[in-house]
């Protein structure tokens, strides 16, 4: 039996960035679920119910995938997945940004901003008029990116989720 070899991405892409962005492929959804579970437990203490939610979101994405209206970006650095972001159809005119994460080792290099930019550009191209997202008040870095890109906070709701007291936020981008 011959050995399977995977091509490793170069450490810099054509723009000089240390990462590459690519569409999803088999194996990525499990890894995205795993990374979310580990990262959010380590950084925020969220329990396994959050990981179960992520698993449901990725399962829905794969099972209901609309290639002309939805997209997933996977960020790799030195052959390792270090980020993701999804844009999914919420309605004919509204897209929903989902599952945005950047691994701590890839923070501070503009990757998070680039991922959000890709979503915005894709949503425009796909004909959406608005992008909405839900986040948590504790996710300061992500919230900063959303605000910088023109998203506006439209709703807050306190509740108890994933073993923590939280303030869930809904943000919208209407000027695209």
C-alpha positions as CSV (number, residue, x, y, z in Angstrom):
1,X,0.0,0.0,0.0
2,X,1.5,3.4,-1.0
3,X,1.7,6.2,1.5
4,X,-0.8,9.1,1.0
5,X,1.0,12.5,0.9
6,X,-0.8,15.8,1.5
7,X,0.4,18.9,-0.1
8,X,1.4,21.4,2.6
9,X,0.6,25.1,2.0
10,X,3.5,27.5,1.8
11,X,4.1,29.6,4.8
12,X,3.3,32.8,2.9
13,X,0.6,33.3,0.2
14,X,0.9,35.6,-2.8
15,X,0.0,38.6,-0.7
16,X,2.8,37.9,1.8
17,X,0.4,36.6,4.5
18,X,1.4,33.6,6.6
19,X,-1.9,31.8,6.1
20,X,-4.0,30.5,3.3
21,X,-7.8,30.6,3.0
22,X,-9.6,27.7,1.3
23,X,-13.0,26.2,1.0
24,X,-14.0,23.3,3.3
25,X,-13.2,19.7,2.6
26,X,-13.8,16.3,4.2
27,X,-12.5,16.3,7.8
28,X,-12.8,20.0,8.3
29,X,-16.2,20.1,10.0
30,X,-15.1,17.7,12.7
31,X,-12.0,19.7,13.3
32,X,-13.9,23.0,13.4
33,X,-16.2,21.5,16.0
34,X,-13.3,20.2,18.0
35,X,-11.4,23.5,17.9
36,X,-14.5,25.5,19.0
37,X,-15.1,23.1,21.9
38,X,-11.5,23.2,23.1
39,X,-10.9,26.9,22.6
40,X,-14.2,28.2,24.1
41,X,-13.7,25.9,27.1
42,X,-10.2,27.1,27.7
43,X,-10.8,30.8,27.2
44,X,-14.4,31.1,28.6
45,X,-15.2,28.0,30.5
46,X,-18.1,27.0,28.2
47,X,-19.1,23.3,28.6
48,X,-19.7,20.6,26.1
49,X,-23.2,21.9,25.3
50,X,-21.5,24.6,23.2
51,X,-19.6,21.9,21.3
52,X,-22.9,20.1,20.7
53,X,-24.4,23.3,19.2
54,X,-21.3,23.7,16.9
55,X,-21.7,20.1,15.8
56,X,-25.4,20.8,14.9
57,X,-24.5,24.0,13.0
58,X,-21.8,22.2,10.9
59,X,-24.1,19.2,10.3
60,X,-26.9,21.6,9.1
61,X,-24.4,23.4,6.9
62,X,-23.2,20.2,5.2
63,X,-26.7,18.6,4.9
64,X,-28.4,21.8,3.6
65,X,-25.5,23.4,1.7
66,X,-26.5,25.9,-1.0
67,X,-23.3,26.5,-3.0
68,X,-24.6,29.7,-4.6
69,X,-25.7,31.2,-1.3
70,X,-23.4,29.8,1.4
71,X,-19.7,29.4,2.0
72,X,-17.2,28.2,4.6
73,X,-13.6,29.5,4.7
74,X,-10.9,27.5,6.5
75,X,-7.7,29.3,7.4
76,X,-4.5,27.3,7.5
77,X,-1.0,28.2,8.7
78,X,1.9,25.8,8.2
79,X,-0.6,23.1,7.3
80,X,-2.7,23.5,10.5
81,X,-6.3,24.8,10.7
82,X,-6.1,28.1,12.6
83,X,-9.5,29.7,11.8
84,X,-12.9,29.4,10.2
85,X,-15.9,31.4,9.3
86,X,-19.2,30.5,7.6
87,X,-21.8,32.5,5.8
88,X,-25.2,30.8,5.6
89,X,-28.6,31.7,4.2
90,X,-31.0,33.1,6.8
91,X,-33.6,34.3,4.3
92,X,-33.5,35.3,0.6
93,X,-32.0,38.7,1.5
94,X,-30.3,38.0,4.8
95,X,-27.1,36.1,5.4
96,X,-25.9,34.8,8.8
97,X,-22.3,34.8,9.8
98,X,-21.4,31.7,11.9
99,X,-18.6,29.8,13.6
100,X,-15.9,32.5,13.4
101,X,-12.8,31.6,15.3
102,X,-9.1,32.4,15.1
103,X,-6.6,30.2,17.0
104,X,-4.6,32.1,19.6
105,X,-1.4,31.3,17.6
106,X,-2.8,33.1,14.6
107,X,-4.1,36.2,16.3
108,X,-2.7,39.6,15.7
109,X,-1.8,39.1,12.0
110,X,-5.1,40.3,10.5
111,X,-6.6,36.9,9.9
112,X,-9.8,37.7,11.8
113,X,-10.4,40.8,9.8
114,X,-9.6,39.0,6.5
115,X,-12.2,36.3,7.3
116,X,-14.9,38.8,8.1
117,X,-14.0,40.7,4.9
118,X,-14.4,37.5,2.9
119,X,-17.8,37.0,4.3
120,X,-18.9,40.5,3.5
121,X,-17.7,40.4,-0.1
122,X,-19.3,37.0,-0.6
123,X,-22.6,38.1,0.8
124,X,-22.6,41.1,-1.6
125,X,-21.8,38.8,-4.5
126,X,-24.5,36.3,-3.5
127,X,-27.2,39.1,-3.5
128,X,-27.7,39.5,0.2
129,X,-28.8,42.9,1.6
130,X,-28.0,42.3,5.2
131,X,-25.7,40.1,7.3
132,X,-26.7,39.2,10.9
133,X,-24.7,37.3,13.6
134,X,-25.0,36.3,17.2
135,X,-22.1,36.7,19.5
136,X,-21.4,37.0,23.2
137,X,-20.3,40.1,25.1
138,X,-17.2,38.3,26.3
139,X,-15.8,37.9,22.8
140,X,-14.1,41.3,22.8
141,X,-11.8,40.8,19.8
142,X,-14.5,39.5,17.5
143,X,-16.9,42.3,18.6
144,X,-14.2,44.8,17.8
145,X,-13.8,43.4,14.3
146,X,-17.6,43.5,13.7
147,X,-17.8,47.1,14.9
148,X,-14.8,48.1,12.7
149,X,-16.5,46.6,9.7
150,X,-19.8,48.5,10.2
151,X,-21.9,45.9,12.1
152,X,-24.3,47.4,14.6
153,X,-25.5,45.9,17.9
154,X,-29.2,45.6,17.6
155,X,-30.2,43.3,20.6
156,X,-28.9,42.0,23.9
157,X,-30.3,39.2,26.0
158,X,-29.0,37.9,29.3
159,X,-29.2,34.2,29.9
160,X,-27.5,31.1,31.3
161,X,-25.8,29.0,28.6
162,X,-23.0,26.5,28.5
163,X,-22.6,26.7,32.3
164,X,-22.1,30.5,32.4
165,X,-24.0,33.7,32.8
166,X,-23.9,35.5,29.5
167,X,-25.1,38.4,27.5
168,X,-25.9,37.3,23.9
169,X,-25.8,39.9,21.3
170,X,-27.3,40.2,17.8
171,X,-25.3,42.4,15.4
172,X,-26.3,43.4,11.8
173,X,-24.6,44.9,8.8
174,X,-27.0,46.7,6.5
175,X,-24.6,49.0,4.6
176,X,-22.9,46.6,2.3
